Amino acid sequence: MWSIICVVVRSGNRRKGATTHLLEGAVTYAESRGAPAIESYPVDPAGRMDLTMAFVGTKAMFEAVGFEVVGRTDAVASGLPRLIMRRHLA
C-alpha cells in the first residue's frame, strides 16, 4: 500500500488545477511501480479550511481523481477528523 501524506501547492498556483495533476501523477507513478492501491488521509471541511493545515488535502480533491472513503482515523487536522481514502490500482 502506498500513501500520499501531503499535498503542497505554492499560493500563487492554487485553484488552477495543479493539485489534480500532482495527484494523477502520483497515482500513475505508483501504478507503474506495481502498487496495488494508494491511500490518502484528508479532511472534509464544510467550507474553506485553515491553510496551515490544508497540506493534508480535502476529500473533494481526492474524489476528483478516483479515491473513495474507506474509513476514518483518530487523527485530526484543523479540528477536523482525517479520513482514509483509497484508490485501487490495476
C-alpha positions as CSV (number, residue, x, y, z in Angstrom):
1,M,0.0,0.0,0.0
2,W,1.4,3.4,-1.0
3,S,0.3,6.7,0.7
4,I,0.0,10.3,-0.2
5,I,0.5,12.1,3.1
6,C,0.6,15.7,2.0
7,V,0.0,17.9,-1.0
8,V,1.6,21.4,-1.1
9,V,1.0,23.9,-3.9
10,R,2.5,27.4,-3.7
11,S,-0.1,30.1,-3.0
12,G,0.1,31.8,-6.4
13,N,-0.6,28.4,-8.2
14,R,-3.6,27.3,-6.1
15,R,-7.1,26.9,-7.6
16,K,-5.7,26.3,-11.1
17,G,-5.8,22.5,-11.2
18,A,-2.2,21.9,-10.1
19,T,-3.3,19.5,-7.3
20,T,-5.3,17.4,-9.7
21,H,-2.2,17.0,-11.9
22,L,0.0,16.2,-9.0
23,L,-2.4,13.5,-7.6
24,E,-2.9,12.0,-11.1
25,G,0.9,11.9,-11.5
26,A,1.3,10.2,-8.1
27,V,-1.3,7.6,-9.0
28,T,0.3,6.9,-12.4
29,Y,3.7,6.5,-10.8
30,A,2.5,4.2,-8.1
31,E,0.7,2.1,-10.6
32,S,3.8,1.9,-12.9
33,R,5.7,0.6,-9.9
34,G,3.2,-2.2,-9.1
35,A,1.4,-0.7,-6.1
36,P,-1.9,-2.5,-5.5
37,A,-3.5,0.6,-4.1
38,I,-2.8,4.1,-2.9
39,E,-4.2,5.8,0.2
40,S,-4.6,9.4,1.5
41,Y,-5.7,10.9,4.8
42,P,-7.5,14.1,4.0
43,V,-10.2,16.1,5.8
44,D,-13.7,17.0,4.6
45,P,-14.2,20.7,5.5
46,A,-17.7,22.3,5.2
47,G,-16.1,25.3,3.6
48,R,-12.6,26.8,3.4
49,M,-10.1,25.5,5.9
50,D,-7.1,26.9,7.8
51,L,-4.4,27.0,5.2
52,T,-1.8,25.9,7.8
53,M,-3.4,22.5,7.8
54,A,-4.6,22.4,4.2
55,F,-1.5,20.3,3.2
56,V,-3.4,17.1,4.2
57,G,-5.8,17.7,1.3
58,T,-9.5,17.5,1.1
59,K,-12.0,14.8,0.4
60,A,-13.1,16.6,-2.8
61,M,-9.6,16.8,-4.1
62,F,-9.1,13.0,-3.8
63,E,-12.6,12.1,-5.0
64,A,-11.8,14.1,-8.2
65,V,-9.1,11.6,-9.1
66,G,-11.0,8.4,-8.1
67,F,-10.3,7.9,-4.4
68,E,-13.1,6.6,-2.2
69,V,-13.6,6.9,1.6
70,V,-12.9,3.6,3.3
71,G,-12.7,4.7,6.9
72,R,-11.7,7.4,9.4
73,T,-8.6,7.8,11.6
74,D,-8.3,9.0,15.2
75,A,-6.2,11.9,13.9
76,V,-7.4,15.4,13.3
77,A,-6.2,18.4,11.2
78,S,-7.6,21.9,11.9
79,G,-10.1,20.2,14.3
80,L,-11.5,18.0,11.6
81,P,-11.2,14.2,11.6
82,R,-9.0,12.7,8.9
83,L,-10.5,10.2,6.5
84,I,-8.9,7.2,5.0
85,M,-9.4,7.3,1.2
86,R,-8.1,4.7,-1.1
87,R,-7.8,4.1,-4.9
88,H,-7.3,0.5,-6.0
89,L,-4.9,0.2,-8.9
90,A,-4.8,-2.4,-11.7
